[in-house]
């Protein structure tokens, strides 16, 4: 982008075997419990809780108190013991509403079933037991304490998710306030890097928050072009939602009861940001304004009636929305979403158990997937019996064994360091991340293939994960083997909220061929940011071109692939290379690599064409359609003489159609010399737009042989019998 409660838990040292106790009997229970920080066993028949812990403190009894939540206003005494085990025979009715403090000699540990299941990076709030301001105060103290708001937060490996239980009666989580969410008087929740807010109700109105704000850290708070990696879903915002963000930020399944004039309101009219993603969201009282944003993709939102503009400078796409802005140069309303499945989410069902809701596929949708009384069409899965809950420190062996045993994977927030790829090798398997969980390739001999390898199977879902690289690999995520040809039209593959990042975090040499490769047919992508980092925690300069190498952000060879909200930036050759038939992309955002050292080292088509197009549809493709395309020149790390011939390149074919294209220059001396196929004009004289290119008169690109990863670079499955 343009610069762009005290808690100590003892490790449980022995296993408690009580046959009458109700616990999961699945293969993965022992491995997860051994990692738990302390131990609670719930006896469903007796409705009792047995706690156990390792010895701590020097003398005296252990005293035990209990609250209904981790931050409950009141903890009451339930007993004391000299032993390392204690049974509470009268716990609260809901087994998850029992948090125990075990204290000895001024040392306290906290034990709960929720911590045992989800680990220490997920924070749960319950308004039934806590004050309205409790959650806000804790989240904001985290924001300040671990640097989630400043430049250091951008590269931390800390991950966190904040989950809110459904309100009871007329209670809310709003502690009151006034004004824009960016003002001190608003008492907003400030959401930082690698953070997620989730509501645990069935519908967004079950969890009512006051105001949410994301604070930019550049240019004195006016520049949000590096406000990345955060998300919010399944909540209602009562007062103001100032979502001041750019790439890899997702707001989904929300009820916005009120909002200030600007969705990106920092109280400064000089604000600017570089785009984001909102979907499945209902604004009930006022139309927001994305003023200051360069571009934005909004899908299946409902807005109040009105004719006012809603902001944005270059490329604003509104798909399947109710009361979207009228079409103009910057705004592209698209009546329906042709095929979509909303991202799965965690919730608590009426039986008090944690479940995952997996929404159904819908076609030609307009508006949101839910109502105030109905969570929508889909399937409910029990978390404890159908899923493996992964925690930071879990290995690729454990995760792959869980997949092999038929489990879906819920990644709690964390930085997952793997020695081999996750291999998704069965129909309808789901990988679901929370808190911007990151899957990281470690530099080992085995791991030369990638983070995630998905087989060519129906109904696979991969969502909410960041693919990182500490190792040179062929790709970071790959869907289907080379030559995959199965028909998944009845149950497509879904990829949602996916980030691939090459470079930025580490300073060693990283060589990757392509960040994402989609070989399967009938894949739907719902919000990607594929990013070769233009800046990072280490110094860059001219060394970055050779140190952090990646040719392509995305290669698509599968047919009938549909992508919504595609952000791809700074890769060294064609940033998107499309070889499959009947592809569709709704919204595309791009910046070329800043750091191409000279024109000779950055030329395409056998050296005959300056630079590489941002979006390349191969000459062999007969049918393709995109709407809302933006590519923006920022040639700053070079010799001052680097240009790009075309923003976009496609074959001159009657069934290949690109609509609403835009190019401009943000910084540097180099230019994008044409919008598409040598037509449309140069950024040297300002913004250039082209409403339609369809079998046009521009110069068709030269025919090319593309250097794709070969079969030998793909892994055979690891033998998971061992």
Secondary structure, DSSP 8 states (H G I E B T S, - for coil): -TT----------S----TTS----STTHHHHHHHSSSEEEEETTTTEEEEE----SSSS-EEEEEESSTT-S--EEEEEESSSEEEESS--SSTTS-EEEEEETTEEEEEEHHHHHH-TTEEEE-TTTS-TTHHHHHHHHHHHHTTSSSGGGGG----EEEEE----TT--S-----S-TTSGGG--EE--TTEEEEE-SSSGGGSEEEEEE----BGGGTB-TT--SEEEES-EEEEEEE----SSEEEES-EES---SBTT-SS-TT-BB---EEES-EE-S---B-TTBSEEEEES-B--S-------SSEEEEES-BS-----SSEEEES-EEEE----EEEE-TTS-EEEEEE--EEEE-S-S--SS---SEEEEEHHHHEEEE-TT--HHHHHHHHHTT-EEEE-SSEEEESS-EEE-STT-EEEEEEEEEEEE---SS--S-SEEE-S-TT-EEEEEEEEESS-EEEEEEES-TT-----TTS-EEEEEEEEEESSS--S-EEEEEEEEE-SSSEEEEEEEEEE-SS-SS--GGGHHHHEEEEEEEEE-SSS-EEEEEEEE--SS-SEEE-SSSEEEEEEEEE--TT---GGGSEETTTTEEB--SEEE-TT---EEEEEEEEEEEE-SS-S---BS-SEE----TTEEEEEEEEEEEEES--B--SBTTBS--GGGS-EEEEEEES-SS------------GGGS-----TT-
